[in-house]
Amino acid sequence: MSKNRELLSKIGLRLDGRRADELRRIRCKLGVFTEPDGSAYLEQGLTKILAAVYGPHQVRGNRSKAQHDAAVVNCQFSMAVFSTGERKRRPRGDRKSTEISIHLRQALTAAIKTELYPWSQIDVYVEVLHADGGIYPACVNAATLALIDAGIPLKEYVCACTASLANNDVPMLDISHQEEIIGGPTLTVAALPMSGKIVLMEMSQRFHVDHLQKVLEKALQGCRDIKHILDEAVKSHIQDVGSSTGWANTT
């Protein structure tokens, strides 16, 4: 527990200079590739993600997995071999990558209006270019932008954020890699911020029952804050596209 006290200074600052309720800087851009139907690049702190979406298209490979009432959402997560200090031998297909792919599918399926595309498939590919904590949340946020860029109808944005405790009782959000290492348990939440629905929640370790609710609320607040940031990025992208084509010219 003594390690947790190091996460927040006496003046309320974290190791990277943020306050407990402050997100890492988020920079994002839609439409970074021309080949996929939709794509996005997102930086959350030093964590950098590329996401690409293909579809909806006819189910490929095993046709038996096609659904008569909804699209099949296929997610593939991978990490570039240079994304961490240790070179990865298998950038995809290992246990962690498979688990994150499943969790991505769970979060994205909750947001996509899959019922509009029966007998179809939507492929989402996410790659980590640089990892510095909060990998899964950054992937969810990047994939959401890529889906929007692809024009796939969503019920609402799906956003994700992490939260933990500093000084044993102060909740803080958007945990960096350094904080993950020296701090206590981390809570990861993927949610639909407008409706408040939680679509995934995972703990790296157990939280005391007295702390769980306030850490959960901090993570949900992070999801709401991230939603506003992504929404502004989408509006900016639409304005840029409209300006380049001329239809957004109001003069």
CORVENQUI-V481788 format. One record per pair of residues at least 4 apart in sequence whose C-alpha atoms are under 7 Angstrom apart, sorted by the first residue. I is the first residue (numbers start at 1). J is the second residue. D is the distance in whole Angstrom. If there is no record, write none. Layout:
BEGIN
i=I j=J d=D
i=I j=J d=D
END
This chain:
BEGIN
i=3 j=182 d=6
i=3 j=183 d=6
i=4 j=166 d=5
i=4 j=167 d=5
i=4 j=168 d=6
i=4 j=183 d=5
i=4 j=184 d=6
i=5 j=166 d=6
i=5 j=167 d=4
i=5 j=168 d=7
i=7 j=14 d=6
i=7 j=15 d=6
i=7 j=166 d=6
i=7 j=167 d=7
i=7 j=179 d=7
i=7 j=183 d=7
i=8 j=12 d=6
i=8 j=13 d=5
i=8 j=14 d=5
i=8 j=166 d=6
i=8 j=167 d=7
i=9 j=13 d=5
i=9 j=14 d=6
i=12 j=19 d=6
i=13 j=17 d=5
i=13 j=18 d=6
i=13 j=19 d=5
i=14 j=18 d=5
i=14 j=19 d=6
i=14 j=20 d=7
i=18 j=22 d=6
i=20 j=171 d=7
i=20 j=172 d=4
i=20 j=173 d=6
i=21 j=172 d=5
i=21 j=173 d=6
i=22 j=173 d=7
i=23 j=173 d=7
i=23 j=174 d=6
i=24 j=44 d=6
i=24 j=45 d=5
i=24 j=174 d=7
i=25 j=44 d=6
i=25 j=45 d=5
i=26 j=43 d=6
i=26 j=44 d=5
i=26 j=45 d=6
i=27 j=42 d=6
i=27 j=43 d=5
i=27 j=44 d=7
i=28 j=41 d=5
i=28 j=42 d=4
i=28 j=43 d=6
i=28 j=233 d=7
i=29 j=40 d=6
i=29 j=41 d=5
i=29 j=42 d=7
i=29 j=233 d=7
i=30 j=39 d=6
i=30 j=40 d=4
i=30 j=41 d=7
i=30 j=145 d=7
i=30 j=146 d=7
i=30 j=149 d=6
i=30 j=237 d=7
i=31 j=38 d=6
i=31 j=39 d=5
i=31 j=40 d=6
i=31 j=149 d=6
i=32 j=39 d=6
i=32 j=40 d=6
i=32 j=41 d=7
i=33 j=39 d=6
i=36 j=52 d=6
i=36 j=53 d=6
i=36 j=54 d=5
i=37 j=53 d=6
i=37 j=54 d=5
i=37 j=55 d=7
i=37 j=150 d=5
i=38 j=52 d=6
i=38 j=53 d=5
i=38 j=54 d=7
i=38 j=146 d=5
i=38 j=147 d=6
i=38 j=149 d=5
i=38 j=150 d=4
i=39 j=51 d=5
i=39 j=52 d=4
i=39 j=53 d=6
i=39 j=146 d=4
i=39 j=149 d=6
i=40 j=50 d=6
i=40 j=51 d=5
i=40 j=52 d=7
i=40 j=142 d=6
i=40 j=145 d=6
i=40 j=146 d=5
i=41 j=49 d=6
i=41 j=50 d=5
i=41 j=51 d=6
i=41 j=142 d=6
i=42 j=48 d=6
i=42 j=49 d=5
i=42 j=50 d=7
i=42 j=142 d=6
i=43 j=47 d=6
i=43 j=48 d=4
i=43 j=49 d=6
i=44 j=48 d=7
i=44 j=138 d=6
i=46 j=130 d=7
i=46 j=131 d=7
i=46 j=132 d=6
i=47 j=130 d=5
i=47 j=131 d=5
i=47 j=132 d=5
i=47 j=133 d=7
i=47 j=135 d=7
i=48 j=128 d=6
i=48 j=129 d=5
i=48 j=130 d=5
i=48 j=131 d=7
i=49 j=127 d=6
i=49 j=128 d=5
i=49 j=129 d=6
i=49 j=138 d=7
i=49 j=139 d=6
i=49 j=142 d=7
i=50 j=126 d=6
i=50 j=127 d=5
i=50 j=128 d=7
i=50 j=142 d=7
i=51 j=125 d=6
i=51 j=126 d=4
i=51 j=127 d=6
i=51 j=142 d=6
i=51 j=143 d=5
i=51 j=146 d=6
i=52 j=124 d=6
i=52 j=125 d=5
i=52 j=126 d=6
i=52 j=146 d=6
i=53 j=123 d=6
i=53 j=124 d=5
i=53 j=125 d=6
i=53 j=146 d=6
i=53 j=147 d=6
i=53 j=150 d=7
i=54 j=122 d=6
i=54 j=123 d=5
i=54 j=124 d=7
i=55 j=121 d=6
i=55 j=122 d=5
i=55 j=123 d=6
i=56 j=120 d=6
i=56 j=121 d=5
i=56 j=122 d=5
i=57 j=120 d=5
i=57 j=121 d=5
i=57 j=122 d=7
i=58 j=119 d=7
i=58 j=120 d=5
i=58 j=121 d=6
i=59 j=63 d=6
i=59 j=66 d=6
i=59 j=119 d=7
i=59 j=120 d=5
i=59 j=121 d=5
i=66 j=72 d=7
i=66 j=119 d=5
i=66 j=120 d=7
i=67 j=71 d=6
i=67 j=72 d=7
i=67 j=118 d=6
i=67 j=119 d=5
i=68 j=118 d=5
i=68 j=119 d=5
i=69 j=115 d=6
i=69 j=118 d=5
i=70 j=114 d=5
i=70 j=115 d=4
i=70 j=116 d=7
i=70 j=117 d=6
i=70 j=118 d=4
i=70 j=119 d=7
i=71 j=114 d=5
i=71 j=115 d=7
i=71 j=117 d=5
i=71 j=118 d=5
i=71 j=119 d=6
i=71 j=120 d=5
i=71 j=121 d=5
i=71 j=122 d=7
i=72 j=120 d=6
i=72 j=121 d=5
i=72 j=122 d=6
i=73 j=105 d=6
i=73 j=109 d=7
i=73 j=121 d=6
i=73 j=122 d=5
i=73 j=123 d=6
i=74 j=105 d=7
i=74 j=122 d=6
i=74 j=123 d=5
i=74 j=124 d=6
i=75 j=101 d=5
i=75 j=104 d=7
i=75 j=105 d=6
i=75 j=123 d=6
i=75 j=124 d=5
i=75 j=125 d=6
i=76 j=101 d=5
i=76 j=124 d=6
i=76 j=125 d=5
i=76 j=126 d=6
i=77 j=92 d=7
i=77 j=97 d=6
i=77 j=100 d=7
i=77 j=101 d=5
i=77 j=125 d=6
i=77 j=126 d=5
i=77 j=127 d=6
i=78 j=91 d=6
i=78 j=92 d=5
i=78 j=97 d=6
i=78 j=126 d=6
i=78 j=127 d=5
i=78 j=128 d=6
i=79 j=83 d=6
i=79 j=91 d=5
i=79 j=92 d=7
i=79 j=127 d=5
i=79 j=128 d=5
i=79 j=129 d=7
i=80 j=91 d=6
i=80 j=127 d=7
i=80 j=128 d=6
i=80 j=129 d=5
i=81 j=87 d=5
i=81 j=88 d=5
i=81 j=91 d=6
i=82 j=87 d=6
i=83 j=128 d=6
i=83 j=129 d=5
i=83 j=130 d=4
i=83 j=131 d=6
i=84 j=130 d=6
i=84 j=131 d=6
i=90 j=94 d=7
i=92 j=97 d=6
i=93 j=97 d=6
i=93 j=98 d=6
i=94 j=98 d=6
i=95 j=99 d=6
i=96 j=100 d=6
i=97 j=101 d=6
i=98 j=102 d=6
i=99 j=103 d=6
i=100 j=104 d=6
i=100 j=136 d=7
i=101 j=105 d=6
i=102 j=106 d=6
i=103 j=107 d=6
i=104 j=108 d=6
i=104 j=140 d=6
i=105 j=109 d=6
i=106 j=110 d=6
i=107 j=111 d=7
i=107 j=158 d=7
i=107 j=190 d=7
i=107 j=199 d=6
i=107 j=200 d=7
i=108 j=112 d=6
i=108 j=158 d=7
i=110 j=199 d=7
i=111 j=154 d=5
i=111 j=155 d=5
i=111 j=156 d=6
i=111 j=157 d=7
i=111 j=158 d=6
i=112 j=153 d=6
i=112 j=154 d=4
i=112 j=155 d=6
i=113 j=153 d=6
i=113 j=154 d=5
i=113 j=155 d=6
i=126 j=139 d=7
i=131 j=135 d=6
i=132 j=176 d=6
i=132 j=177 d=5
i=133 j=175 d=6
i=133 j=176 d=4
i=133 j=177 d=4
i=134 j=138 d=6
i=134 j=162 d=7
i=134 j=174 d=7
i=134 j=175 d=6
i=134 j=176 d=6
i=135 j=139 d=6
i=136 j=140 d=6
i=137 j=141 d=6
i=137 j=160 d=4
i=137 j=161 d=5
i=138 j=142 d=6
i=139 j=143 d=6
i=140 j=144 d=6
i=140 j=159 d=6
i=140 j=160 d=6
i=141 j=145 d=7
i=141 j=159 d=5
i=141 j=160 d=6
i=142 j=146 d=6
i=143 j=147 d=6
i=144 j=148 d=6
i=144 j=157 d=7
i=144 j=158 d=6
i=145 j=149 d=6
i=146 j=150 d=6
i=147 j=151 d=6
i=147 j=152 d=6
i=148 j=152 d=6
i=156 j=192 d=7
i=157 j=192 d=6
i=157 j=227 d=7
i=158 j=190 d=7
i=158 j=191 d=6
i=158 j=192 d=5
i=159 j=190 d=6
i=159 j=191 d=6
i=159 j=192 d=6
i=159 j=223 d=5
i=159 j=226 d=7
i=159 j=227 d=6
i=160 j=189 d=5
i=160 j=190 d=4
i=160 j=191 d=6
i=160 j=223 d=5
i=161 j=174 d=6
i=161 j=188 d=6
i=161 j=189 d=6
i=161 j=190 d=7
i=161 j=219 d=6
i=161 j=222 d=6
i=161 j=223 d=6
i=162 j=173 d=6
i=162 j=174 d=5
i=162 j=175 d=6
i=162 j=186 d=7
i=162 j=187 d=5
i=162 j=188 d=4
i=162 j=189 d=6
i=162 j=219 d=6
i=163 j=171 d=7
i=163 j=172 d=6
i=163 j=173 d=4
i=163 j=174 d=6
i=163 j=175 d=6
i=163 j=186 d=6
i=163 j=187 d=5
i=163 j=188 d=7
i=163 j=215 d=6
i=163 j=218 d=6
i=163 j=219 d=5
i=164 j=171 d=6
i=164 j=172 d=5
i=164 j=173 d=6
i=164 j=184 d=7
i=164 j=185 d=6
i=164 j=186 d=5
i=164 j=187 d=6
i=164 j=215 d=6
i=165 j=169 d=6
i=165 j=170 d=5
i=165 j=171 d=4
i=165 j=172 d=6
i=165 j=184 d=7
i=166 j=170 d=5
i=166 j=171 d=6
i=166 j=172 d=7
i=171 j=214 d=7
i=171 j=215 d=5
i=171 j=218 d=7
i=172 j=218 d=7
i=173 j=218 d=6
i=173 j=219 d=6
i=173 j=222 d=7
i=175 j=179 d=6
i=175 j=180 d=6
i=176 j=180 d=6
i=177 j=181 d=6
i=178 j=182 d=6
i=179 j=183 d=5
i=185 j=203 d=7
i=185 j=204 d=5
i=185 j=205 d=5
i=185 j=206 d=7
i=185 j=207 d=7
i=186 j=203 d=6
i=186 j=204 d=5
i=186 j=205 d=7
i=187 j=202 d=6
i=187 j=203 d=5
i=187 j=204 d=7
i=188 j=201 d=6
i=188 j=202 d=5
i=188 j=203 d=6
i=189 j=200 d=6
i=189 j=201 d=5
i=189 j=202 d=7
i=189 j=219 d=6
i=190 j=198 d=6
i=190 j=199 d=6
i=190 j=200 d=5
i=190 j=201 d=6
i=191 j=196 d=7
i=191 j=197 d=6
i=191 j=198 d=4
i=191 j=199 d=5
i=191 j=200 d=7
i=191 j=223 d=7
i=192 j=196 d=6
i=192 j=197 d=5
i=192 j=198 d=6
i=193 j=197 d=7
i=193 j=223 d=6
i=193 j=224 d=5
i=207 j=211 d=6
i=207 j=212 d=6
i=208 j=212 d=6
i=211 j=215 d=6
i=212 j=216 d=6
i=213 j=217 d=6
i=214 j=218 d=6
i=215 j=219 d=6
i=216 j=220 d=6
i=217 j=221 d=6
i=218 j=222 d=6
i=219 j=223 d=6
i=220 j=224 d=6
i=221 j=225 d=6
i=222 j=226 d=6
i=223 j=227 d=6
i=224 j=228 d=7
i=225 j=229 d=7
i=226 j=230 d=6
i=227 j=231 d=6
i=228 j=232 d=6
i=229 j=233 d=6
i=230 j=234 d=6
i=231 j=235 d=6
i=232 j=236 d=6
i=233 j=237 d=6
i=234 j=238 d=6
i=235 j=239 d=6
i=236 j=240 d=6
i=237 j=241 d=6
i=238 j=242 d=6
i=239 j=243 d=6
i=239 j=248 d=7
i=240 j=244 d=6
i=241 j=245 d=6
i=242 j=246 d=6
i=242 j=247 d=5
i=242 j=248 d=5
i=243 j=247 d=7
i=243 j=248 d=5
i=243 j=249 d=6
END
